[in-house]
């Protein structure tokens, strides 16, 4: 398994220059904003305004901190997202504007290239040991708050905003939390015929 520590994430300007994004992981390694197959990142949204557009990309957004955001996506009714709502998926190539509900937010963004990859994002609140299904493809487990322990020969500890990539050959991953902790489980798959 690989551990990605929050202190080692890479920060860069948004594609539209309107803010800063923190890249957690990208494939292929070192890919830029125009040539990734998949990308997981966090962003701080300080002001209402347009979202960057990404041709051929599907996107899922979840609010990590702050009151929330309302997305106005072309062809969709306005959608309110906050820390209690499920992660929201939408095409990243549609014109999208965001209105902050009560000040700045931090969000989690997962993006995959529609022609090659699929993804899902699940929020889990745990306070006891839980088995996370991994299986085929790539799985990332982001610890939002608190701390979780993954039992192993040398137990692995994840702190706030650390991410774990389990061994792709494992079917599941046991995680333990001493106190209530929120995790985001991101599963990325390859569309058949593209592997």
C-alpha positions in Angstrom: 0.0 0.0 0.0 1.0 3.6 -0.6 0.6 6.4 1.9 0.2 10.0 0.7 0.8 12.5 3.4 -1.1 15.8 3.4 2.2 17.7 3.9 3.6 16.3 0.6 0.6 17.3 -1.7 1.4 19.6 -4.6 -0.4 23.0 -4.9 -1.0 24.8 -8.2 -3.2 27.5 -9.7 -6.7 26.5 -10.9 -7.1 26.0 -14.6 -9.0 29.3 -14.8 -6.6 31.1 -12.5 -9.3 31.8 -9.9 -7.8 30.0 -7.0 -5.4 27.3 -5.8 -5.9 23.5 -6.0 -4.0 20.9 -4.0 -3.3 17.8 -5.9 -3.5 14.5 -3.9 -2.9 12.1 -6.8 -3.0 12.0 -10.6 -2.6 9.3 -13.3 -0.4 9.0 -15.2 2.1 10.3 -12.7 3.1 13.9 -13.5 0.2 14.5 -15.9 -1.0 18.1 -16.2 -4.5 19.5 -16.2 -5.1 18.7 -19.9 -3.8 15.2 -20.1 -4.7 13.2 -17.0 -6.7 9.9 -17.0 -7.8 10.6 -13.4 -7.1 13.2 -10.8 -8.0 13.7 -7.1 -7.5 17.1 -5.6 -8.8 19.6 -3.0 -9.5 23.3 -3.5 -10.2 26.3 -1.4 -13.1 28.3 -2.9 -12.9 31.9 -1.6 -15.4 33.6 -4.0 -18.5 32.7 -6.0 -17.9 32.5 -9.7 -17.3 30.1 -12.7 -15.7 26.7 -12.4 -12.9 25.6 -14.7 -14.1 23.6 -17.7 -12.4 20.3 -18.5 -13.3 18.8 -22.0 -14.3 15.1 -21.8 -14.1 14.9 -18.0 -16.6 13.6 -15.4 -16.3 15.3 -12.0 -17.5 14.6 -8.5 -17.4 17.3 -5.8 -17.8 17.0 -2.0 -17.7 19.8 0.6 -15.0 19.3 3.2 -15.2 22.5 5.2 -17.5 25.5 5.2 -21.3 26.1 4.9 -21.7 24.9 1.4 -22.0 25.8 -2.3 -24.8 26.0 -4.9 -23.8 24.8 -8.4 -25.5 26.2 -11.4 -24.7 23.7 -14.2 -26.0 24.2 -17.7 -29.0 22.0 -18.2 -29.4 21.0 -14.6 -31.5 22.6 -11.8 -29.4 24.5 -9.2 -27.8 22.0 -6.8 -26.9 22.7 -3.2 -23.9 20.8 -1.7 -22.8 20.8 1.9 -20.9 18.6 4.3 -24.0 16.5 4.9 -25.0 15.9 1.3 -23.7 13.0 -0.8 -20.8 13.8 -3.2 -22.3 15.3 -6.4 -21.3 14.1 -9.9 -21.6 16.1 -13.1 -19.9 16.6 -16.5 -16.9 19.0 -16.1 -17.2 20.3 -19.6 -20.6 22.0 -19.1 -20.6 25.7 -18.1 -20.8 25.7 -14.3 -21.0 28.6 -11.9 -20.8 28.3 -8.1 -22.4 30.5 -5.4 -21.0 30.2 -1.9 -23.7 29.8 0.8 -21.9 31.3 3.8 -18.3 32.1 3.1 -15.3 30.1 1.8 -15.3 26.4 1.5 -12.8 23.6 0.9 -13.9 20.8 -1.4 -12.8 17.5 -2.7 -12.7 17.0 -6.5 -12.4 13.7 -8.3 -12.1 13.8 -12.1 -11.9 11.0 -14.7 -11.5 11.0 -18.5 -14.9 9.9 -19.7 -13.6 7.9 -22.7 -11.3 5.8 -20.5 -12.2 5.8 -16.8 -15.1 5.8 -14.4 -15.2 6.7 -10.7 -17.4 6.8 -7.6 -16.9 8.8 -4.3 -18.4 7.5 -1.0 -18.4 9.4 2.3 -18.2 7.1 5.4 -18.5 8.2 9.0 -16.9 5.5 11.2 -16.3 5.0 14.9 -15.5 1.3 14.9 -13.5 -1.1 12.7 -14.8 -1.4 9.2 -13.8 -3.3 6.1 -13.6 -1.2 2.9 -14.1 -3.1 -0.4 -11.3 -2.4 -2.8 -11.2 -4.8 -5.7 -10.3 -4.1 -9.3 -9.0 -0.6 -10.4 -7.6 2.0 -8.0 -9.0 2.8 -4.6 -8.0 5.9 -2.5 -9.0 6.3 1.1 -8.9 10.0 2.3 -9.1 10.6 6.1 -10.8 13.9 6.5 -10.5 14.3 10.2 -9.4 12.3 13.2 -7.1 9.3 12.8 -7.5 5.8 11.5 -5.2 2.8 11.8 -4.8 0.1 9.2 -3.6 -3.1 10.9 -0.5 -4.6 9.3 2.9 -6.0 10.2 3.7 -2.4 10.9 0.3 -0.6 11.5 -0.3 2.4 9.3 -1.7 5.6 10.8 -3.6 8.1 8.7 -4.1 11.6 10.1 -6.2 14.5 8.8 -6.2 14.7 5.0 -3.7 11.8 4.6 -4.6 9.4 1.8 -4.0 5.6 1.5 -3.8 3.6 -1.8 -4.3 0.0 -0.9 -2.6 -2.8 -2.8 -4.6 -3.2 -6.0 -4.6 -7.0 -5.6 -6.3 -6.9 -2.2 -10.1 -7.4 -2.0 -10.6 -5.3 1.1 -8.9 -3.1 3.7 -9.6 -3.0 7.4 -9.5 0.4 9.0 -10.0 1.3 12.7 -10.9 4.6 14.2 -10.7 5.4 17.9 -13.1 8.3 17.6 -15.7 9.3 15.0 -13.9 9.9 11.8 -15.0 10.8 8.3 -13.4 9.0 5.3 -13.9 9.4 1.6 -13.5 6.3 -0.4 -12.7 6.9 -4.1 -12.9 4.1 -6.5 -11.6 4.5 -10.1 -12.1 1.9 -12.8 -11.0 1.4 -16.4 -13.6 1.2 -19.1 -13.5 -2.2 -20.7 -11.3 -2.1 -23.8 -9.0 0.6 -22.5 -6.8 -1.5 -20.3 
